[in-house]
Amino acid sequence: MSLERSDDHDHEGWMERKDLTPIESTYLTVLLWLDKRLRLVDYLEVLENLYYKVNLQMPKSHTEQYNLDNKFWYWYPLYALGSFSTIAYVVAAISGALLGFYYSPAAASGACTIDGASVAYCSLTAIMTDINFGFMLRSIHRWAAQVMTAAVFLHMLRVYFTGAYKEPRELNWILGIVLISLTMVFGYTGYLLTWDQLAYWAGQIGVEMSLSIPLIGEWVAQLIFGGFSLGQATLMRMYILHVFFLPFVVTALIAVHIGIVWMQGIAEPH
């Protein structure tokens, strides 16, 4: 159906058509209601024209150039690592959001049976022992994060060794490097949220690594870890990064990354 603007009489004609399904009729009703008020169709036409103009500039793959029907390499397992990591990210995001209802980012001593344990660690043990399916939920979140990290790493290797980073896809390669770096930060901040001995010493290593940066080391340590020693400020910063900052940034970059792949197509092996 064309997106050209029509008058109210044509709009009424669309609504009276008998061959429209209920879903199509509902879609048209909503679209026309919004179009009368926001002129959405005009903007959709601009985006449509822009897409086709950009798409004409994209190089065709070998399969498309020679009209070959055999696209077996599209289904090669290594070419599914990008979508596989995206699915793992979605699973980790959903399970992490559910865990956030019960987690408490507090470094002070808690009231659980473990002596000297923090409130954060006590809330974690409560999730695994007191909440229905809590242990399964945390395990899903943990394994989804690990699968995502492994899939992103293997995806980058596949892109490199098949030459898919070359022109005109170099921008998406740089974006992939940013995404794998943020994935590492995602894993590190989540690792510290347990606030047990492993998390404490991992955080201490992070502080020492920050202090080793020339000129700005102390500033970086204070910004990321809240000082030169670990405490409540450190845990709160890790929690904010892991729950509020990184999800929005990573989700936006993944959307851009997938959008570029969608416009350019999947790069065949060179």
Residue pairs with C-beta under 8 A, 6 or more apart in sequence:
3 41
3 44
3 45
3 48
4 41
4 45
5 35
5 41
5 42
11 32
14 20
14 28
14 32
15 25
15 28
15 29
15 32
20 28
31 40
31 41
34 40
35 41
51 263
54 263
55 263
58 168
58 263
58 264
58 265
59 168
59 264
60 265
61 265
61 266
61 267
61 268
62 68
62 268
63 70
63 71
63 268
64 265
73 79
73 268
73 269
74 266
78 154
78 158
79 158
79 266
81 151
81 152
81 154
81 155
81 158
82 155
82 261
84 147
84 151
84 155
85 147
85 148
85 151
85 152
85 155
86 254
86 258
88 144
88 145
88 147
88 148
88 151
89 144
89 148
89 250
89 254
91 140
91 144
92 141
92 144
92 145
92 148
93 247
93 251
95 137
95 138
95 140
95 141
95 144
96 141
96 190
96 243
98 137
99 127
99 137
99 138
99 141
100 243
102 123
102 126
102 127
102 131
102 134
103 120
103 123
103 124
103 127
103 193
104 119
104 120
104 122
104 123
105 120
105 193
105 235
105 236
105 238
105 239
106 118
106 119
106 120
106 232
106 235
107 118
107 119
107 120
107 195
107 230
107 231
107 232
107 234
107 235
108 118
108 119
108 232
109 116
109 117
109 118
109 119
110 117
110 118
110 119
110 120
110 121
110 122
110 123
111 119
111 122
112 121
112 122
112 125
112 126
114 121
114 122
114 125
117 125
117 196
118 195
120 193
120 194
120 195
120 235
121 194
121 195
121 196
124 138
124 194
126 134
127 134
127 135
127 137
127 138
128 134
128 135
128 138
129 135
131 137
145 186
145 187
145 190
148 183
149 183
149 184
149 187
152 179
152 180
152 183
153 180
155 176
156 176
156 177
156 180
158 164
159 165
159 173
159 176
159 267
162 267
162 269
162 270
163 267
163 269
163 270
164 173
164 267
164 269
164 270
165 173
166 270
168 264
169 260
169 264
169 267
171 260
172 257
172 260
172 261
172 264
175 253
175 256
175 257
175 260
176 257
178 253
179 250
179 253
179 254
179 257
182 246
182 249
182 250
182 253
183 250
185 241
185 246
186 242
186 246
186 250
188 202
188 206
189 238
189 239
189 241
189 242
189 246
190 242
191 198
191 199
191 202
192 199
192 202
192 203
192 206
192 234
192 235
192 238
193 199
193 235
193 238
193 239
193 242
195 235
200 230
203 225
203 230
203 234
203 238
204 230
206 224
206 225
207 221
207 225
207 228
207 229
207 230
210 217
210 220
210 221
210 224
210 225
211 217
211 218
211 221
211 228
213 220
218 228
221 227
221 228
222 228
224 237
225 233
225 234
225 237
226 232
226 233
226 234
226 236
226 237
227 233
227 234
